[in-house]
């Protein structure tokens, strides 16, 4: 996620209509700053016109990445923007 703010600032995403991201949230679930950064990046994508069109949990890993084995913390998301 660290590269996306740079892509937004550079303007390169103006030429992109679809972007897929695999999120690994288990490493940030208990870290307020990193979680806030992730939300900020997702908001920035929304502000430039990207909308979530697909998301799915990584069921191969299941809930094993979560320390309490309660939640799926690996997921794939796809965003789309009309150019």
C-alpha positions as CSV (number, residue, x, y, z in Angstrom):
1,X,0.0,0.0,0.0
2,X,3.0,2.3,0.4
3,X,3.3,2.8,-3.4
4,X,-0.3,3.8,-4.0
5,X,0.0,7.3,-2.6
6,X,2.9,7.9,-4.9
7,X,0.9,6.7,-7.8
8,X,-1.9,9.0,-6.9
9,X,0.4,12.0,-6.6
10,X,2.2,11.2,-9.9
11,X,-1.1,11.2,-11.7
12,X,-0.4,7.7,-13.2
13,X,-3.7,6.3,-11.9
14,X,-5.6,8.8,-14.2
15,X,-4.7,6.3,-16.9
16,X,-5.8,3.3,-15.0
17,X,-9.4,2.0,-14.9
18,X,-9.0,-1.1,-12.8
19,X,-6.7,-2.1,-9.9
20,X,-6.5,-5.3,-7.9
21,X,-4.9,-5.4,-4.5
22,X,-4.3,-8.3,-2.1
23,X,-4.7,-7.0,1.5
24,X,-2.9,-8.6,4.4
25,X,-4.6,-7.0,7.4
26,X,-3.5,-9.4,10.1
27,X,-0.2,-7.5,10.5
28,X,-2.0,-4.2,11.1
29,X,-5.2,-5.1,12.9
30,X,-3.8,-4.0,16.2
31,X,-1.6,-1.1,15.0
32,X,-3.7,2.1,14.9
33,X,-1.2,4.0,12.7
34,X,-1.0,1.3,10.0
35,X,-4.7,0.8,10.0
36,X,-5.3,4.5,9.7
37,X,-2.8,4.6,6.8
38,X,-4.7,1.8,5.0
39,X,-8.0,3.6,5.5
40,X,-6.4,6.7,4.2
41,X,-5.2,5.0,1.0
42,X,-8.6,3.5,0.4
43,X,-10.2,6.9,0.9
44,X,-7.7,8.4,-1.6
45,X,-8.6,5.8,-4.2
46,X,-12.3,6.6,-3.7
47,X,-11.7,10.4,-4.0
48,X,-10.1,9.9,-7.4
49,X,-13.1,7.8,-8.6
50,X,-12.2,4.2,-7.9
51,X,-15.1,2.1,-6.6
52,X,-15.0,-1.4,-5.1
53,X,-16.4,-3.9,-7.5
54,X,-15.2,-7.2,-6.0
55,X,-13.8,-8.6,-2.8
56,X,-13.1,-12.1,-1.7
57,X,-11.5,-13.7,1.3
58,X,-8.4,-15.8,0.8
59,X,-10.0,-19.1,1.9
60,X,-6.8,-21.1,1.2
61,X,-5.3,-19.4,4.2
62,X,-8.6,-19.2,6.0
63,X,-8.5,-17.6,9.5
64,X,-5.1,-19.0,10.3
65,X,-3.3,-15.6,9.8
66,X,-5.5,-14.1,12.6
67,X,-3.9,-14.8,16.0
68,X,-7.4,-15.6,17.4
69,X,-8.5,-17.6,14.3
70,X,-11.7,-15.6,14.2
71,X,-11.4,-13.5,11.0
72,X,-10.1,-13.7,7.5
73,X,-7.3,-11.3,7.3
74,X,-6.1,-11.9,3.7
75,X,-8.4,-10.7,1.0
76,X,-8.4,-9.7,-2.6
77,X,-10.1,-6.5,-3.7
78,X,-10.7,-5.0,-7.1
79,X,-11.5,-1.3,-7.7
80,X,-12.8,0.1,-11.0
81,X,-12.9,3.7,-12.3
82,X,-14.6,5.0,-15.4
83,X,-12.1,7.1,-17.4
